[in-house]
Structures are given as structure tokens and as C-alpha cells.
């Protein structure tokens, strides 16, 4: 793109921070250890495989990067007249009433924990698509499910509705729905209407922590389980099992950690991220999820790779 638009640059980055007010000696110690890890040859090779470029920085340099990126995208937002839609008590991946500010513009979603932080370090990676877009594109045309045998599907914690919309577009016979907090309904409905699917894609209000899950032939949980501790993970899988008919399918999409917990860097980093962001959330391996599904009653469970970072665990009742 930069070859055609002078000065164009758009990339994503991951970094680490500490709570505001953390003593400087602790920030500097963490920064030193993180940068030492980023210098590891094998880690650099793994980043290269994933299209990432490690960037060892001081806390001040990382803070400068955040400030520069904020200013750059402020100008883009103003020039494009993008209007964020925010709701201060709901989370991007479903019905968890954590202290998160949720903002969305057409085709994207993002979240952050309330409060400021001290920048530590930033291993930078290219991130061309949101997880919603990846999920939607992968779900519609892969052997996750013989969709011709399914008449109804519900995306649990659906947020903007990318997955139900893409599935409905790809499979005209499907009735696709999204289940999420009532506050999400206006955002969901506008996105559905923009794709002329208001007659086929519906919003079902509810809180998956407090309510049962609505019935459907197939349920999808995309990046939902990793938000929660183990008892909550098991509770959600049990609710899914209860709501599904005999032969029904649950699709759990996550950045699964490899079973040996050594090789899949995105899953390991995501798990670290969840441990920092949430009270008990963590990522897990395919074997972990299969075991939990079987404990919940699912008779068959298997792992299906979706992309370099994402996989799905498919459970059948």
C-alpha cells in the first residue's frame, strides 16, 4: 500500500504495561527482562514465522510509540469522521460485566481495561484483521460443520454480529442469531441491517453468566472461554450442552495453546494477556478443552485448525 500512497503505514503492536504508579525500579527491571527475552534467537525466529518484528524499547520509547500512534489515528478518525459507539459496562466478547470500555466503529471492535498503565515493552506484529473478521471468514467455508445439516446457529457473546452475518450470507438456509447483553442490541442491529439480513439474523438479549443459553442446532463461542476461570469455563460448557439438541454442535474458537505448552506463541501470549486483564481468565490447549467438553457430557470432541493462530474445538452432543 505504501508504494501507492506515500507515507502510508498501518500496523498493530502488542506490548506490556504495569499499573500507573508502579515504582520506576520495578518498571525498569521488567523492561530489562522483557528486552532480554526479545533478544532470544529462537523467539526471534518464531516471531518471524508469524510475521512479527520484535522491537526492544525503553519504557520512555514505548510510551512515545503509544503517543505517536494515538495522534496518528486521531487524525485518521477525525478526517474520516468516524463516530465511536461506547458503552462503559460491557465487554467486547460477551456478557461479562467487567470494568471495560467498549468501542466499535464499522467493521472493528476493541476493548481496554479502565485505568492508566506504565508502558514496559512492545514486541510489534502485523495485524491486518480483527478476530471477528477472521472468525467470520473462516467459519463460513471450512469443514467446522456440515452447514447444510444445520438450520439454526447462535453466536454466544456475538458483539457486532460479524459471525452470524457472514454465516447467513454464505448459507441462505441458515437462521443465524447473536446472544449478548441488551446494551449491544443497537450495534448488532445496525450491522445486520447494513447487510440486508434483518429478516434472517436476529438478536437474542441475555447474560450468559446468569441465564441459560438459547437453543439452536449449533452454538459458537468465539474467544469467550478464555475470559474466565476454570469453574466459569465449565459452567458455560455445561450450559451449552444443556441447550443443544441430541447431535447438536458446539464450536469453541480460541488461540489454542499447543498440548505441550511450548510452541504456539500467540496462544501463550494471549494467555498471559488474559492473566493480566482478567481476574481468572486464561488460555488453554485443545486437550484441555476436549477434556472439559467430555466432562460436560459431549460424546465427541476434536480440534480443527483455522489459521496460523486460531483453532476450533468441536463438540457433539
SULZIKA-V76264 format. One record per residue. N is the residue number from 1. OMEGA is omega in radians with two decimals (* if undefined). NEAR is the number of other ideal C-beta (glycine too) atoms within 8 Angstrom. Layout:
# SULZIKA-V76264
n	omega	near
N	OMEGA	NEAR
N	OMEGA	NEAR
This chain:
# SULZIKA-V76264
n	omega	near
1	-3.14	6
2	3.11	8
3	-3.07	3
4	3.12	5
5	-3.10	6
6	3.11	4
7	-3.12	5
8	3.03	8
9	3.10	5
10	3.12	4
11	3.09	8
12	3.08	7
13	3.03	11
14	3.09	10
15	3.12	12
16	3.13	11
17	3.07	8
18	-3.14	10
19	3.12	8
20	-3.12	7
21	3.07	4
22	-3.12	9
23	-3.06	5
24	-3.10	6
25	3.10	6
26	3.10	9
27	-3.11	13
28	3.11	9
29	3.11	8
30	3.12	12
31	-3.14	13
32	-3.12	8
33	3.11	8
34	3.14	11
35	3.08	11
36	3.09	8
37	-3.14	8
38	3.11	13
39	-3.12	7
40	-3.06	8
41	-3.11	5
42	3.10	6
43	3.10	11
44	3.11	11
45	3.13	8
46	3.07	9
47	-3.14	13
48	3.11	9
49	-3.09	6
50	-3.14	11
51	-3.11	6
52	3.12	10
53	3.10	7
54	-3.13	10
55	3.11	9
56	-3.09	7
57	2.92	11
58	3.07	6
59	3.14	13
60	3.13	6
61	3.12	8
62	3.07	14
63	3.09	9
64	3.10	8
65	3.13	13
66	3.14	10
67	-3.14	8
68	3.14	8
69	3.11	9
70	3.14	8
71	3.13	8
72	-3.08	8
73	2.99	8
74	3.14	8
75	3.12	8
76	-3.13	9
77	3.14	9
78	-3.12	7
79	-3.13	6
80	-3.14	6
81	3.11	5
82	-3.13	7
83	3.12	5
84	3.07	8
85	-2.99	9
86	3.03	7
87	-2.82	8
88	-3.06	6
89	-3.12	7
90	-3.07	11
91	-3.07	12
92	-3.03	9
93	2.97	11
94	-2.84	13
95	3.09	13
96	-3.07	10
97	3.06	9
98	-3.13	7
99	-3.07	5
100	3.02	13
101	-2.99	8
102	-3.10	12
103	3.13	10
104	2.94	12
105	-3.01	9
106	3.05	5
107	-3.11	5
108	2.93	8
109	3.14	11
110	3.09	7
111	3.04	11
112	3.02	6
113	3.12	8
114	3.11	6
115	-3.11	6
116	3.12	3
117	3.07	8
118	3.13	11
119	3.14	13
120	-3.10	13
121	-3.07	15
122	2.92	12
123	-2.98	12
124	3.11	11
125	3.03	13
126	-3.10	7
127	-2.99	6
128	-3.08	3
129	3.00	7
130	3.13	8
131	3.07	9
132	-3.09	13
133	3.11	10
134	-3.12	12
135	-3.09	14
136	-3.10	13
137	-3.11	10
138	-3.08	12
139	-2.94	14
140	-3.02	11
141	-3.13	6
142	-3.11	8
143	3.07	5
144	-3.05	10
145	2.99	10
146	-2.94	6
147	3.13	9
148	3.11	6
149	-3.08	6
150	3.10	12
151	-3.11	6
152	3.11	11
153	3.12	15
154	3.06	16
155	-3.07	14
156	-3.03	14
157	-2.88	13
158	-3.09	16
159	-2.98	16
160	3.10	10
161	-3.13	14
162	-3.06	12
163	3.09	16
164	-3.13	16
165	-3.11	15
166	3.11	12
167	3.13	15
168	3.11	14
169	-3.08	9
170	-3.05	8
171	-3.02	10
172	-3.12	4
173	-3.03	5
174	2.84	13
175	-3.06	8
176	-3.11	15
177	3.02	16
178	-3.13	17
179	-3.10	14
180	3.14	14
181	-3.09	11
182	-3.11	5
183	-3.10	7
184	-2.97	14
185	-3.11	10
186	3.13	7
187	3.10	11
188	-3.04	15
189	3.13	10
190	-3.14	8
191	3.11	13
192	-3.13	14
193	3.13	9
194	3.10	7
195	3.08	10
196	-3.09	5
197	-3.07	11
198	3.13	8
199	-3.04	3
200	-3.13	9
201	-3.07	13
202	3.12	7
203	3.10	13
204	-3.11	9
205	3.09	8
206	3.13	12
207	-3.03	8
208	3.04	14
209	-3.05	8
210	-3.01	6
211	2.94	7
212	3.11	6
213	3.12	14
214	-3.09	10
215	3.07	6
216	3.08	12
217	-3.14	11
218	3.05	14
219	3.08	15
220	2.98	13
221	-3.12	13
222	-3.12	12
223	3.11	10
224	-2.99	14
225	-3.05	12
226	3.09	14
227	-2.85	12
228	3.06	13
229	-3.02	9
230	3.11	7
231	3.13	6
232	3.05	10
233	-3.13	12
234	3.12	11
235	-3.13	8
236	3.09	14
237	3.11	16
238	3.10	10
239	3.12	11
240	3.13	15
241	-3.11	13
242	-3.04	8
243	-3.10	11
244	3.01	14
245	3.05	7
246	-3.07	4
247	3.13	6
248	-3.00	12
249	2.96	14
250	3.10	18
251	3.10	14
252	-3.14	13
253	-3.14	13
254	2.91	15
255	-3.02	13
256	3.00	15
257	3.07	12
258	-3.02	10
259	3.13	7
260	-3.14	5
261	-3.10	7
262	-2.88	4
263	-3.00	5
264	-3.04	9
265	3.14	10
266	3.12	10
267	3.13	15
268	3.12	11
269	3.10	9
270	3.11	11
271	3.07	13
272	3.12	8
273	-3.13	9
274	3.09	13
275	3.11	9
276	-3.01	7
277	-2.95	7
278	-3.14	10
279	-3.10	4
280	-3.07	8
281	3.07	11
282	3.05	9
283	-2.92	12
284	-3.14	12
285	3.04	11
286	3.12	10
287	3.08	7
288	-3.06	8
289	3.09	16
290	3.11	13
291	3.13	8
292	3.12	11
293	3.14	14
294	3.08	9
295	3.13	8
296	3.09	12
297	-3.13	8
298	-3.05	13
299	-3.12	5
300	3.07	6
301	-3.12	11
302	3.11	7
303	3.09	11
304	3.08	11
305	3.11	5
306	-3.12	11
307	-3.12	7
308	-3.08	5
309	-2.98	7
310	3.01	14
311	3.09	12
312	2.98	12
313	-3.07	16
314	3.10	14
315	3.13	16
316	3.14	11
317	*	13
